[in-house]
Amino acid sequence: MWLLSFSLFATWFGAETCIGTSGAVFKEGLSGSRADPFGYSICLFFLGLFLAKKLWTGGFTTLADFYKKRFNNKIEKLAILIMVPSTLLWGAAQMRAFGQIISTMTDWDVGTALWISFAFVTTYTLLGGLLGDMITDLIQGIMIAVGLCLILFTILQSDFSLYDWWQNLPKEKLNFQASGESFWQRMDRWSIPIFGSLIAQELISRVLSARSPQVAQGAAYSSGVIYLIFGSIPVVLGLMGTELIGELNHHEDFIIKLAEKFLNPIGFIIFSGALISAILATIDSILLSVSALVSHNIAVPLFKIKNEKSKILSARVIVILSALISVAIAFSSDSIYQLVEVASSFGTAGILVVTLLGLHFSWGGQLAALLALVFGLITTPIAEHVLKLQAPFITAILASLVAYLCGALITQYLSRPLAPS
């Protein structure tokens, strides 16, 4: 239970929590913290409530295995084609964060730092599988907690006045609603981290590795609590930001600049190690998840690989390719938080609907799954960029739900026996 809880916490507690969220709160107030830690904490709770026991009892290796068993091989492959790009986008966010930390601590530019990050992360991930990942997650989770507590304690022990800060804090920064944001925009921003991340392979792989369904469910609940506790520290630091450090040209540099200012050299090394731990705990899980989906569900059956060493080799090759794609995406973006939001909403509406309905209900077959996945993939960009709707992700979920129900009804109608003439 404890190992799985810390692994779920450390896997989810990545660059966007430490760097992205603290910077977003520094710039926007609490409206920048809805995804982290609050949305993702609820996501972990829902993982235990709706998925953990059901998936564990299915005896699957990957989430795609569920699609193969519940529907067919074609639906399995389509689901993988949707899940992998979303996962790689999230990996790119972690890769970029790693590059920014290295760039800030050295004289290297971000581009050079990204290539160094790629080399280190790829080598690190190739050295161990899921069990090794979970053991290091435990160590890295403890490092994350220690690092965040260290900087908060150091600030509170300085001449910083909590009373003066609270009195001078602009009250609009305590509002979860962004300026000019409508009800539907607010609901959409909440739904992306809660529902868009619920069916991530990184989480599912850990649930499936649990000793029992009870351990799987209990660990999901406890990890949500751990995540909320330690994920709130970057939020508090972000709210303190203006009083502590003034203005910044790039708000995502906030927490690193804060550590440079308040910590001594040894403390800064510990905190930097905590940040790197948070990133490594997430990015190796991302690369291993892509590798599991592509190697286990595509490469091994396609090339009829039987030898275990050959299976491991194919998985490692895919890890390297996945890391290359992630670093290429990281080069093309300049915002960690933006990458995370896109990753959480890219095609995930259909995966969410098909997984939940297919897992809990017997009705709905191949046609229902196909329509839901396709509509979930195309509705979000159409709703956001063409129709300019205020809640594109919620629209995609509803479209996927309607598509699944229509597919189920069509299948039921076509399978009815013909009435005698």
BAKOLKOL-348731 format. One record per residue (C-alpha): residue in three letters; y, x, z. Coordinates in steps of 0.25 Angstrom, whole numbers, plus 5000, padded with zeros to 4 digits. Each point is the difference from the previous one (the first is absolute). Layout:
BEGIN
ALAYXZ/...
//
This chain:
BEGIN
MET500050005000/TRP501050115004/LEU499750094988/LEU500249884990/SER501249955007/PHE500750134999/SER499550024986/LEU500649864996/PHE501350045007/ALA500250144994/THR499649954986/TRP501049895000/PHE501150095007/GLY500550084989/ALA501350064994/GLU500649864998/THR499949985015/CYS500650135005/ILE500950034989/GLY500249884992/THR500249905011/SER500950085009/GLY500950034988/ALA500049864996/VAL500449955014/PHE501050115001/LYS500649944987/GLU499849855001/GLY499649975015/LEU498849925004/SER499949934986/GLY499550144995/SER498850005010/ARG499349874996/ALA498950064993/ASP499850125010/PRO499649985011/PHE500049855001/GLY499449954986/TYR498950115000/SER499749975015/ILE499849854996/CYS499250054988/LEU499050075009/PHE499849885009/PHE499749914988/LEU499050114995/GLY499249975013/LEU500249855000/PHE499749974985/LEU499250124994/ALA499350105010/LYS498849925004/LYS499849934987/LEU500050134992/TRP499250085010/THR498949904999/GLY499950014985/GLY499650155001/PHE500950054989/THR500550144997/THR501349974994/LEU500849874998/ALA499650004985/ASP498549985005/PHE500449875005/TYR500649964986/LYS498750044994/LYS499149935009/ARG500949875001/PHE500449994985/ASN499550104990/ASN500250144994/LYS501249974992/ILE500749945011/GLU499750125008/LYS500650104990/LEU501249914998/ALA500350005015/ILE499850165000/LEU501050014989/ILE501049925008/MET499850065013/VAL500050154996/PRO501450004994/SER500649945013/THR499350105008/LEU500550124992/LEU501449945002/TRP499850015015/GLY499550144998/ALA501250044993/ALA500949955011/GLN499250095010/MET500050124990/ARG501549994998/ALA500249995016/PHE499250135001/GLY500950064990/GLN501349965006/ILE499550065014/ILE499650134993/SER501450004992/THR500849985013/MET499350105008/THR500150114989/ASP500950044989/TRP499149944989/ASP500449894992/VAL499349875000/GLY499250024987/THR499450135005/ALA499749945014/LEU499349884993/TRP499150104992/ILE499750075013/SER499749875007/PHE499049964989/ALA499350135001/PHE499949995015/VAL499649855001/THR499050024989/THR499350115006/TYR500049945014/THR499449874995/LEU498950074992/LEU499550065013/GLY499549875007/GLY499549864997/LEU500349875008/LEU499450055013/GLY500850135000/ASP501249914996/MET499949925012/ILE499850115010/THR501350074995/ASP500649865000/LEU499850005015/ILE500650145002/GLN501249974991/GLY500249865007/ILE500250075013/MET500950104993/ILE500949894994/ALA500149935014/VAL500350145007/GLY501150034989/LEU500749875001/CYS500049995015/LEU500550155001/ILE501249974991/LEU500349875007/PHE499950065014/THR500950124996/ILE501149914995/LEU499949925013/GLN500150125008/SER501250054993/ASP501549955003/PHE499749884991/SER500449875007/LEU499149884998/TYR501049915006/ASP501250054991/TRP499150004988/TRP499549855002/GLN501549965003/ASN500450074987/LEU498949964991/PRO500449904989/LYS499349875003/GLU499749984985/LYS499150115001/LEU499149925009/ASN499849894990/PHE498750004992/GLN500749934989/ALA500750094990/SER501449964996/GLY500049894989/GLU498549985001/SER499549874998/PHE498849935007/TRP499050024989/GLN500450154998/ARG499850025015/MET498649934999/ASP499650094988/ARG500450135007/TRP499249965012/SER498849964991/ILE499950134992/PRO499550095012/ILE499249895007/PHE499249944988/GLY500250114990/SER499450105008/LEU498949925007/ILE499050034989/ALA500250154999/GLN498750084997/GLU500550105011/LEU499949905011/ILE498849934994/SER499250145000/ARG500250015015/VAL499649865003/LEU498750024992/SER499750135008/ALA500149945013/ARG498750005009/SER500049845001/PRO500949894996/GLN500549985014/VAL500550154999/ALA500649984987/GLN500849875004/GLY500450065014/ALA500550134994/ALA500949924990/TYR500649935011/SER500250125009/SER500650094989/GLY501049894997/VAL500550015015/ILE500050164999/TYR500849994987/LEU501049915005/ILE500350085013/PHE500150144993/GLY500649944987/SER501249945008/ILE500450145004/PRO500650034986/VAL500749875000/VAL500750035013/LEU500450144995/GLY500549944987/LEU500949905008/MET500550125008/GLY500350084988/THR501549984998/GLU500250045014/LEU499150125000/ILE500350064986/GLY501149934993/GLU499949984985/LEU499050054990/ASN500050024985/HIS498549964999/HIS499649915011/GLU498550034998/ASP500350145006/PHE500549945013/ILE498850025009/ILE499850154996/LYS501550035002/LEU499949935013/ALA498850095004/GLU500850124996/LYS501249965008/PHE499349975013/LEU498750085001/ASN499950155003/PRO499250084989/ILE498649975007/GLY500349855002/PHE500550004985/ILE498750064996/ILE499249905008/PHE500849884994/SER499850064986/GLY498550015002/ALA500049855005/LEU500749964987/ILE499050084992/SER498949945008/ALA500549864997/ILE500050034985/LEU498750075000/ALA499349895007/THR500549904990/ILE499950084987/ASP498650055001/SER499549865003/ILE500749964987/LEU499450104992/LEU498649985006/SER500249854997/VAL500350014986/SER498950104999/ALA499049905006/LEU500449894991/VAL500050084987/SER498850085003/HIS499149915007/ASN500349874992/ILE500350064986/ALA499550154998/VAL498749995007/PRO499549884993/LEU500650034987/PHE499450144999/LYS498849965008/ILE500250115010/LYS498850015010/ASN500150145006/GLU500850005013/LYS500750134997/SER500549944986/LYS500549885007/ILE500850095010/LEU500550084988/SER500549884992/ALA500749955013/ARG500750135002/VAL500550014985/ILE500649865002/VAL500750055012/ILE500750114992/LEU500449904989/SER500549905010/ALA500950115007/LEU500550044986/ILE500449864997/SER500649985013/VAL500950124999/ALA500449964986/ILE500549865006/ALA500750075011/PHE500850094990/SER500549874993/SER500549935013/ASP501050045010/SER499749895011/ILE498850005009/TYR500349865005/GLN500149954986/LEU498750064996/VAL499349935012/GLU500649874997/VAL499550014985/ALA498650045005/SER499949885009/SER500449904990/PHE499350064987/GLY498949904996/THR499649985015/ALA500349854999/GLY498849974992/ILE499150105008/LEU500549935013/VAL499649864995/VAL498750034994/THR499550085012/LEU500449905010/LEU499549884992/GLY498850074995/LEU499650055014/HIS500249875008/PHE499649894989/SER498849994991/TRP500849924989/GLY500750084989/GLY499250094991/GLN500350104989/LEU501049924992/ALA500849975013/ALA500050155004/LEU500550044986/LEU501149904999/ALA500550045014/LEU500050154998/VAL500749994987/PHE501149905005/GLY500250095012/LEU500250124992/ILE501049944990/THR500749905008/THR500850105010/PRO500750084988/ILE500349874993/ALA500549935012/GLU500950125004/HIS500550054987/VAL500049894990/LEU500149875009/LYS500850085010/LEU499449915012/GLN500350045014/ALA498650005005/PRO499250074989/PHE498850045008/ILE499849865007/THR500149944986/ALA498950094995/ILE499149965012/LEU500249854997/ALA499850034985/SER498750075004/LEU499649895009/VAL500249894990/ALA499350084989/TYR498850025009/LEU499949855003/CYS500149974986/GLY499050104996/ALA499049945011/LEU500349864995/ILE499750034985/THR498750075004/GLN499649885008/TYR500349914989/LEU499350084989/SER498850015009/ARG499849855002/PRO498849944994/LEU500349914988/ALA499849855003/PRO498949934993/SER500449934987/
//
